[in-house]
Amino acid sequence: MKWENNGELAQRDLSELVRRLLDVEATNHGDELTRLGTKCNEEE
């Protein structure tokens, strides 16, 4: 994983992390992860 100078995770790594978490997280967290995934894909 690569961190940007502003302290945030690089967009590609964030997208991959969200995708992997969606595979293993309980469904009650799925909506929030989907929202994060959508946000990171919009910024690419």
C-alpha positions in Angstrom: 0.0 0.0 0.0 1.2 3.5 -0.8 0.3 6.5 1.3 0.1 10.0 -0.4 1.9 13.0 1.0 -1.4 14.3 2.4 -1.6 11.2 4.6 -4.3 9.4 2.6 -4.1 6.0 1.0 -3.4 6.1 -2.7 -6.7 5.8 -4.7 -5.8 2.5 -6.4 -4.9 1.0 -3.0 -8.0 2.4 -1.4 -10.2 0.9 -4.1 -8.6 -2.5 -3.8 -8.9 -2.4 0.0 -12.6 -1.6 -0.1 -13.1 -4.3 -2.7 -11.4 -6.9 -0.5 -13.3 -5.7 2.6 -16.6 -6.1 0.8 -15.7 -9.8 0.2 -15.2 -10.5 3.9 -17.3 -7.9 5.9 -20.7 -8.5 7.4 -23.5 -7.1 5.3 -24.3 -4.3 7.9 -21.0 -2.7 6.9 -21.5 -3.3 3.2 -23.4 0.0 2.5 -20.6 2.1 4.1 -17.9 0.2 2.2 -19.8 0.6 -1.0 -20.1 4.4 -0.4 -16.3 4.6 0.2 -15.7 2.5 -2.9 -17.8 4.8 -5.0 -16.1 7.9 -3.6 -12.6 6.5 -4.3 -13.6 5.5 -7.9 -15.0 8.9 -8.6 -11.7 10.6 -7.7 -9.5 8.4 -10.0 
